[in-house]
């Protein structure tokens, strides 16, 4: 990938896509093509093929997806399956037809079997039943990984795929209805401090363990893989380190400066006891995360405050 290579980042308005664009620009790549979903509907084969014909990108980061929390995944499984399948089928096939040099498809760690051993190794994929609450999304993502693998196998296309762990950071979703645990807690503590509240309530016992990766580290890993990885097998991206939800809440409480109490609501579900990726494969290639959890949360909080992302009443 040369500095003047034409690079298309699909999903550039999202948390991951915008981080990849930032990373590429910082490295001196200037020929970056981005389109919002209003400008280019990736679910439309006609629009996608016209775009590839016109723009002729050489490298593609496919990080566009329809995403949502447990409620949305449960309520709209048909949409999650259809939209994600259409997005990835159209982009991957158009990349093949128009002889794209290389494509990176981003999966998700939720595609591993629900009861897989921990830490999760790449070859645990498709060895057991999925988590029912996001099965539709997971099936779509698995199909995307396999599509890259099979296009490589059948056509010799240099299409690779990666599976990131739980992400957080700049341009995250802080809507309490459908955000993930870290941004939801960050919002709760910011609002509780602003309103001088006594307590912040955290769902569950606080004992489940989770791994978190700062999105700028993910972007660095994606660009690293685009430069150095050409294997048909998918590869995990994470920190290889996890914390309990209680430790996470205590860290956020300290960083935000909330002086009240932490209350754990044990009547609420805990979810999976542990979810941690085995990252020895990517570490052995020469990539390792750089931003600690504490530093990443501080950077995210600074961005929230600077751009007034969370409206305080």
C-alpha positions as a Markdown table, in Angstrom:
| # | Residue | x | y | z |
|---|---|---|---|---|
| 1 | Unk | 0.0 | 0.0 | 0.0 |
| 2 | Unk | 1.7 | 3.1 | -1.3 |
| 3 | Unk | 1.1 | 6.7 | 0.0 |
| 4 | Unk | -0.7 | 7.5 | -3.2 |
| 5 | Unk | -2.7 | 4.3 | -3.4 |
| 6 | Unk | -6.5 | 4.8 | -3.7 |
| 7 | Unk | -8.0 | 3.5 | -0.5 |
| 8 | Unk | -11.8 | 3.1 | 0.1 |
| 9 | Unk | -13.0 | 3.0 | 3.8 |
| 10 | Unk | -16.5 | 1.6 | 3.8 |
| 11 | Unk | -18.2 | 2.8 | 7.0 |
| 12 | Unk | -16.0 | 5.9 | 7.4 |
| 13 | Unk | -18.6 | 7.7 | 9.5 |
| 14 | Unk | -18.7 | 5.0 | 12.2 |
| 15 | Unk | -16.4 | 4.7 | 15.2 |
| 16 | Unk | -14.1 | 2.1 | 13.5 |
| 17 | Unk | -14.1 | 3.7 | 10.0 |
| 18 | Unk | -13.3 | 7.2 | 11.3 |
| 19 | Unk | -10.4 | 5.8 | 13.3 |
| 20 | Unk | -9.0 | 4.1 | 10.3 |
| 21 | Unk | -9.3 | 7.3 | 8.2 |
| 22 | Unk | -7.5 | 9.2 | 11.1 |
| 23 | Unk | -4.8 | 6.6 | 11.2 |
| 24 | Unk | -4.2 | 6.6 | 7.4 |
| 25 | Unk | -4.0 | 10.4 | 7.2 |
| 26 | Unk | -1.6 | 10.5 | 10.1 |
| 27 | Unk | 0.6 | 8.1 | 8.2 |
| 28 | Unk | 0.6 | 10.3 | 5.1 |
| 29 | Unk | -2.0 | 8.5 | 3.0 |
| 30 | Unk | -4.0 | 11.1 | 1.2 |
| 31 | Unk | -6.0 | 9.3 | -1.6 |
| 32 | Unk | -8.8 | 8.1 | 0.7 |
| 33 | Unk | -12.3 | 7.7 | -0.6 |
| 34 | Unk | -15.2 | 8.0 | 1.9 |
| 35 | Unk | -18.9 | 8.0 | 1.3 |
| 36 | Unk | -21.8 | 8.4 | 3.8 |
| 37 | Unk | -24.7 | 5.9 | 3.7 |
| 38 | Unk | -26.8 | 8.7 | 2.2 |
| 39 | Unk | -24.3 | 9.1 | -0.7 |
| 40 | Unk | -23.8 | 5.4 | -1.3 |
| 41 | Unk | -26.3 | 2.7 | -0.1 |
| 42 | Unk | -24.0 | -0.4 | 0.2 |
| 43 | Unk | -27.2 | -2.6 | 0.3 |
| 44 | Unk | -27.7 | -1.7 | -3.4 |
| 45 | Unk | -25.7 | -3.8 | -5.8 |
| 46 | Unk | -26.2 | -1.3 | -8.6 |
| 47 | Unk | -24.9 | 1.6 | -6.5 |
| 48 | Unk | -21.9 | -0.4 | -5.2 |
| 49 | Unk | -20.9 | -1.6 | -8.7 |
| 50 | Unk | -21.3 | 1.9 | -10.2 |
| 51 | Unk | -19.1 | 3.3 | -7.4 |
| 52 | Unk | -16.3 | 0.7 | -7.9 |
| 53 | Unk | -16.5 | 1.2 | -11.7 |
| 54 | Unk | -16.1 | 5.0 | -11.3 |
| 55 | Unk | -13.7 | 5.2 | -8.3 |
| 56 | Unk | -11.6 | 2.1 | -8.9 |
| 57 | Unk | -10.2 | 1.8 | -5.4 |
| 58 | Unk | -7.0 | -0.3 | -5.0 |
| 59 | Unk | -7.5 | -1.1 | -1.3 |
| 60 | Unk | -10.7 | -1.6 | 0.7 |
| 61 | Unk | -11.3 | -1.5 | 4.4 |
| 62 | Unk | -14.8 | -3.1 | 4.8 |
| 63 | Unk | -15.9 | -1.9 | 8.2 |
| 64 | Unk | -19.5 | -0.8 | 7.4 |
| 65 | Unk | -22.2 | -2.8 | 9.2 |
| 66 | Unk | -25.7 | -2.5 | 10.7 |
| 67 | Unk | -25.0 | -2.7 | 14.5 |
| 68 | Unk | -27.0 | -2.5 | 17.6 |
| 69 | Unk | -27.4 | -3.7 | 21.2 |
| 70 | Unk | -29.3 | -6.7 | 22.5 |
| 71 | Unk | -32.7 | -5.2 | 22.1 |
| 72 | Unk | -32.2 | -4.2 | 18.5 |
| 73 | Unk | -30.7 | -7.5 | 17.6 |
| 74 | Unk | -33.6 | -9.3 | 19.2 |
| 75 | Unk | -36.3 | -7.1 | 17.7 |
| 76 | Unk | -35.0 | -6.8 | 14.1 |
| 77 | Unk | -33.1 | -10.0 | 13.3 |
| 78 | Unk | -34.3 | -10.1 | 9.7 |
| 79 | Unk | -32.9 | -6.6 | 9.1 |
| 80 | Unk | -29.6 | -7.4 | 10.8 |
| 81 | Unk | -29.2 | -10.5 | 8.7 |
| 82 | Unk | -30.3 | -9.0 | 5.4 |
| 83 | Unk | -28.6 | -5.6 | 5.6 |
| 84 | Unk | -25.2 | -7.0 | 6.7 |
| 85 | Unk | -25.3 | -9.8 | 4.1 |
| 86 | Unk | -26.1 | -7.3 | 1.4 |
| 87 | Unk | -23.4 | -4.8 | 2.4 |
| 88 | Unk | -20.6 | -7.4 | 2.5 |
| 89 | Unk | -21.8 | -9.4 | -0.5 |
| 90 | Unk | -21.9 | -6.3 | -2.7 |
| 91 | Unk | -18.6 | -4.8 | -1.6 |
| 92 | Unk | -16.6 | -8.1 | -1.6 |
| 93 | Unk | -18.0 | -9.2 | -5.0 |
| 94 | Unk | -17.5 | -5.7 | -6.5 |
| 95 | Unk | -13.9 | -5.7 | -5.1 |
| 96 | Unk | -13.3 | -9.0 | -6.9 |
| 97 | Unk | -14.9 | -8.0 | -10.2 |
| 98 | Unk | -12.9 | -4.7 | -10.3 |
| 99 | Unk | -9.6 | -6.3 | -9.3 |
| 100 | Unk | -9.0 | -4.6 | -6.0 |
| 101 | Unk | -5.5 | -5.3 | -4.8 |
| 102 | Unk | -6.5 | -6.1 | -1.2 |
| 103 | Unk | -9.6 | -6.1 | 1.0 |
| 104 | Unk | -9.9 | -6.3 | 4.8 |
| 105 | Unk | -13.2 | -7.4 | 6.2 |
| 106 | Unk | -13.9 | -6.8 | 9.9 |
| 107 | Unk | -15.9 | -9.4 | 11.8 |
| 108 | Unk | -16.8 | -9.4 | 15.5 |
| 109 | Unk | -15.9 | -11.5 | 18.5 |
| 110 | Unk | -19.6 | -12.2 | 19.0 |
| 111 | Unk | -19.4 | -14.8 | 16.2 |
| 112 | Unk | -17.6 | -17.3 | 18.5 |
| 113 | Unk | -19.7 | -20.1 | 20.0 |
| 114 | Unk | -21.4 | -19.1 | 23.2 |
| 115 | Unk | -19.7 | -21.9 | 25.2 |
| 116 | Unk | -16.3 | -21.8 | 23.6 |
| 117 | Unk | -13.2 | -22.2 | 25.9 |
| 118 | Unk | -11.4 | -19.0 | 27.0 |
| 119 | Unk | -9.3 | -17.3 | 25.7 |
| 120 | Unk | -10.9 | -17.6 | 22.3 |
| 121 | Unk | -8.6 | -18.9 | 19.6 |
| 122 | Unk | -9.3 | -18.3 | 15.9 |
| 123 | Unk | -10.0 | -22.0 | 15.2 |
| 124 | Unk | -12.9 | -22.1 | 17.7 |
| 125 | Unk | -15.1 | -20.5 | 15.1 |
| 126 | Unk | -18.0 | -22.8 | 14.0 |
| 127 | Unk | -17.4 | -25.4 | 16.7 |
| 128 | Unk | -20.6 | -24.8 | 18.6 |
| 129 | Unk | -23.9 | -22.9 | 19.0 |
| 130 | Unk | -24.0 | -19.1 | 18.9 |
| 131 | Unk | -25.3 | -16.6 | 21.5 |
| 132 | Unk | -29.1 | -16.6 | 20.6 |
| 133 | Unk | -29.5 | -12.8 | 21.2 |
| 134 | Unk | -27.3 | -11.7 | 18.3 |
| 135 | Unk | -27.4 | -14.8 | 16.2 |
| 136 | Unk | -28.6 | -13.0 | 13.0 |
| 137 | Unk | -25.7 | -10.5 | 13.2 |
| 138 | Unk | -23.2 | -13.3 | 13.9 |
| 139 | Unk | -24.4 | -15.5 | 11.0 |
| 140 | Unk | -24.0 | -12.5 | 8.6 |
| 141 | Unk | -20.5 | -11.8 | 9.9 |
| 142 | Unk | -19.4 | -15.5 | 9.7 |
| 143 | Unk | -20.7 | -15.5 | 6.1 |
| 144 | Unk | -18.5 | -12.4 | 5.4 |
| 145 | Unk | -15.4 | -14.1 | 6.8 |
| 146 | Unk | -16.0 | -17.2 | 4.8 |
| 147 | Unk | -16.7 | -15.2 | 1.6 |
| 148 | Unk | -13.2 | -13.6 | 1.9 |
| 149 | Unk | -11.7 | -17.1 | 2.5 |
| 150 | Unk | -13.5 | -18.6 | -0.5 |
| 151 | Unk | -12.8 | -15.8 | -2.9 |
| 152 | Unk | -9.1 | -16.2 | -1.9 |
| 153 | Unk | -9.4 | -20.0 | -2.4 |
| 154 | Unk | -11.3 | -19.9 | -5.7 |
| 155 | Unk | -10.1 | -16.7 | -7.4 |
| 156 | Unk | -6.8 | -16.0 | -5.6 |
| 157 | Unk | -8.2 | -12.7 | -4.3 |
| 158 | Unk | -6.1 | -11.1 | -1.5 |
| 159 | Unk | -9.1 | -10.7 | 0.8 |
| 160 | Unk | -8.4 | -11.0 | 4.5 |
| 161 | Unk | -10.6 | -10.8 | 7.7 |
| 162 | Unk | -10.1 | -9.9 | 11.3 |
| 163 | Unk | -12.1 | -10.3 | 14.5 |
| 164 | Unk | -11.9 | -7.4 | 17.0 |
| 165 | Unk | -12.8 | -7.6 | 20.7 |
| 166 | Unk | -15.1 | -5.1 | 22.5 |
| 167 | Unk | -14.2 | -1.6 | 21.2 |
| 168 | Unk | -14.6 | 1.9 | 22.7 |
| 169 | Unk | -13.4 | 5.4 | 22.1 |
| 170 | Unk | -13.8 | 8.4 | 19.9 |
| 171 | Unk | -17.2 | 8.4 | 18.0 |
| 172 | Unk | -18.6 | 5.7 | 20.2 |
| 173 | Unk | -22.4 | 5.4 | 20.8 |
| 174 | Unk | -23.4 | 6.8 | 24.3 |
| 175 | Unk | -27.1 | 6.1 | 24.0 |
| 176 | Unk | -28.1 | 4.2 | 27.1 |
| 177 | Unk | -30.8 | 2.3 | 25.2 |
| 178 | Unk | -28.4 | 0.5 | 22.9 |
| 179 | Unk | -24.8 | 1.2 | 23.8 |
| 180 | Unk | -22.3 | -1.3 | 25.1 |
| 181 | Unk | -21.2 | -1.5 | 28.7 |
| 182 | Unk | -18.1 | 0.8 | 28.7 |
| 183 | Unk | -19.7 | 3.9 | 27.0 |
| 184 | Unk | -23.0 | 3.3 | 29.0 |
| 185 | Unk | -21.0 | 3.4 | 32.3 |
| 186 | Unk | -19.0 | 6.4 | 31.1 |
| 187 | Unk | -22.3 | 8.3 | 30.5 |
| 188 | Unk | -23.8 | 7.2 | 33.8 |
| 189 | Unk | -20.8 | 8.5 | 35.8 |
| 190 | Unk | -20.6 | 11.8 | 33.9 |
| 191 | Unk | -24.3 | 12.5 | 34.5 |
| 192 | Unk | -24.2 | 11.3 | 38.1 |
| 193 | Unk | -21.3 | 13.7 | 38.8 |
| 194 | Unk | -23.0 | 16.6 | 37.1 |
| 195 | Unk | -26.3 | 16.0 | 39.0 |
| 196 | Unk | -24.5 | 15.4 | 42.4 |
| 197 | Unk | -26.2 | 12.0 | 42.7 |
| 198 | Unk | -25.4 | 9.6 | 45.6 |
| 199 | Unk | -25.2 | 6.3 | 43.7 |
| 200 | Unk | -24.5 | 4.8 | 40.3 |
| 201 | Unk | -26.2 | 1.5 | 39.6 |
| 202 | Unk | -24.4 | -1.1 | 37.6 |
| 203 | Unk | -26.3 | -4.0 | 36.2 |
| 204 | Unk | -25.4 | -7.5 | 37.5 |
| 205 | Unk | -22.9 | -8.6 | 40.2 |
| 206 | Unk | -19.9 | -7.0 | 38.7 |
| 207 | Unk | -18.0 | -10.3 | 38.4 |
| 208 | Unk | -18.1 | -11.0 | 34.6 |
| 209 | Unk | -14.8 | -10.4 | 32.9 |
| 210 | Unk | -14.5 | -8.4 | 29.6 |
| 211 | Unk | -11.7 | -7.3 | 27.3 |
| 212 | Unk | -11.7 | -3.8 | 25.9 |
| 213 | Unk | -9.7 | -2.3 | 23.0 |
| 214 | Unk | -9.3 | 1.4 | 22.3 |
| 215 | Unk | -10.5 | 2.1 | 18.7 |
| 216 | Unk | -7.3 | 3.9 | 17.6 |
| 217 | Unk | -5.4 | 0.7 | 18.5 |
| 218 | Unk | -7.8 | -1.3 | 16.4 |
| 219 | Unk | -7.2 | 1.1 | 13.5 |
| 220 | Unk | -3.5 | 0.7 | 13.9 |
| 221 | Unk | -4.0 | -3.1 | 13.8 |
| 222 | Unk | -6.2 | -2.9 | 10.6 |
| 223 | Unk | -3.6 | -0.9 | 8.8 |
| 224 | Unk | -0.8 | -3.2 | 10.0 |
| 225 | Unk | -2.7 | -6.2 | 8.7 |
| 226 | Unk | -3.3 | -4.5 | 5.4 |
| 227 | Unk | 0.4 | -4.0 | 5.1 |
| 228 | Unk | 1.7 | -7.4 | 6.4 |
| 229 | Unk | -1.0 | -10.1 | 6.5 |
| 230 | Unk | -2.0 | -12.2 | 3.5 |
| 231 | Unk | -3.4 | -15.4 | 5.1 |
| 232 | Unk | -6.8 | -16.7 | 4.3 |
| 233 | Unk | -7.4 | -17.6 | 8.0 |
| 234 | Unk | -9.1 | -14.9 | 10.1 |
| 235 | Unk | -7.1 | -13.2 | 12.9 |
| 236 | Unk | -8.1 | -11.9 | 16.3 |
| 237 | Unk | -7.5 | -8.3 | 17.4 |
| 238 | Unk | -7.5 | -7.5 | 21.1 |
| 239 | Unk | -5.4 | -6.8 | 24.1 |
| 240 | Unk | -5.3 | -10.3 | 25.6 |
| 241 | Unk | -6.1 | -8.7 | 28.9 |
| 242 | Unk | -9.5 | -8.5 | 30.7 |
| 243 | Unk | -11.0 | -6.9 | 33.8 |
| 244 | Unk | -14.1 | -7.5 | 35.8 |
| 245 | Unk | -17.1 | -5.2 | 35.3 |
| 246 | Unk | -16.6 | -4.1 | 38.9 |
| 247 | Unk | -12.9 | -3.1 | 38.1 |
| 248 | Unk | -14.1 | -1.3 | 34.9 |
| 249 | Unk | -16.7 | 0.7 | 36.9 |
| 250 | Unk | -14.2 | 1.6 | 39.6 |
| 251 | Unk | -11.7 | 2.8 | 36.9 |
| 252 | Unk | -14.3 | 5.0 | 35.2 |
| 253 | Unk | -15.5 | 6.3 | 38.6 |
| 254 | Unk | -12.0 | 7.4 | 39.4 |
| 255 | Unk | -11.3 | 9.0 | 36.0 |
| 256 | Unk | -14.6 | 10.9 | 35.9 |
| 257 | Unk | -14.1 | 12.0 | 39.5 |
| 258 | Unk | -17.5 | 10.7 | 40.8 |
| 259 | Unk | -17.4 | 10.6 | 44.6 |
| 260 | Unk | -20.7 | 8.7 | 45.3 |
| 261 | Unk | -21.3 | 5.0 | 45.7 |
| 262 | Unk | -21.2 | 2.1 | 43.3 |
| 263 | Unk | -24.3 | -0.1 | 43.6 |
| 264 | Unk | -24.5 | -3.5 | 41.9 |
| 265 | Unk | -28.0 | -4.6 | 40.9 |
| 266 | Unk | -27.7 | -8.4 | 41.2 |
| 267 | Unk | -31.3 | -8.9 | 40.0 |
| 268 | Unk | -30.1 | -7.9 | 36.5 |
| 269 | Unk | -28.4 | -10.6 | 34.3 |
| 270 | Unk | -24.6 | -10.9 | 34.1 |
| 271 | Unk | -24.3 | -12.4 | 30.7 |
| 272 | Unk | -21.3 | -14.6 | 29.7 |
| 273 | Unk | -18.9 | -15.0 | 32.7 |
| 274 | Unk | -15.8 | -14.3 | 30.6 |
| 275 | Unk | -15.0 | -13.2 | 27.0 |
| 276 | Unk | -11.3 | -12.8 | 26.1 |
| 277 | Unk | -9.5 | -13.2 | 22.8 |
| 278 | Unk | -6.3 | -15.1 | 22.3 |
| 279 | Unk | -4.1 | -12.6 | 20.5 |
| 280 | Unk | -0.9 | -14.6 | 20.2 |
| 281 | Unk | -1.3 | -14.8 | 16.4 |
| 282 | Unk | -1.3 | -11.1 | 15.8 |
| 283 | Unk | 1.3 | -10.5 | 18.5 |
| 284 | Unk | 3.7 | -12.9 | 16.8 |
| 285 | Unk | 3.3 | -11.0 | 13.6 |
| 286 | Unk | 4.6 | -7.9 | 15.4 |
| 287 | Unk | 1.5 | -5.9 | 16.5 |
| 288 | Unk | 0.5 | -5.3 | 20.1 |
| 289 | Unk | -2.0 | -2.8 | 21.5 |
| 290 | Unk | -0.4 | 0.4 | 23.0 |
| 291 | Unk | -3.2 | 2.2 | 24.8 |
| 292 | Unk | -4.0 | 1.0 | 28.3 |
| 293 | Unk | -7.6 | 0.8 | 29.5 |
| 294 | Unk | -7.1 | 3.8 | 31.8 |
| 295 | Unk | -5.4 | 5.9 | 29.1 |
| 296 | Unk | -8.1 | 5.0 | 26.6 |
| 297 | Unk | -10.9 | 6.0 | 28.9 |
| 298 | Unk | -9.1 | 9.3 | 29.7 |
| 299 | Unk | -8.8 | 10.1 | 26.0 |
| 300 | Unk | -12.5 | 9.2 | 25.4 |
| 301 | Unk | -13.6 | 11.5 | 28.3 |
| 302 | Unk | -11.4 | 14.3 | 27.0 |
| 303 | Unk | -13.0 | 14.0 | 23.6 |
| 304 | Unk | -16.5 | 13.9 | 25.2 |
| 305 | Unk | -15.8 | 17.1 | 27.2 |
| 306 | Unk | -14.1 | 18.9 | 24.3 |
| 307 | Unk | -16.9 | 18.3 | 21.8 |
| 308 | Unk | -19.8 | 18.3 | 24.4 |
| 309 | Unk | -20.9 | 14.8 | 23.1 |
| 310 | Unk | -23.1 | 14.2 | 26.1 |
| 311 | Unk | -25.7 | 16.9 | 26.8 |
| 312 | Unk | -26.0 | 17.5 | 30.5 |
| 313 | Unk | -29.2 | 18.9 | 31.9 |
